[in-house]
Amino acid sequence: MNIPCVYATKAVNLVYAWKALIVELLLVPLHLARGLTVYEKGRADHRPMRSASVGVG
């Protein structure tokens, strides 16, 4: 039962891999597209906690 799903998954992965190669290796260096991933420090959905000692003193 799993065998047909393996081939479908490989086809989808192949499409995304070729897209990544074309965009990252050709279009980004030519400034025709932005990169596929934007890396940011930390988590986007996380607010920094305030410590109890901030503002004391």
Secondary structure, DSSP 8 states (H G I E B T S, - for coil): --HHHHHHHHHHHHHHHHHHHHIIIIITTTTSS--S----SS-TT------TTTT--
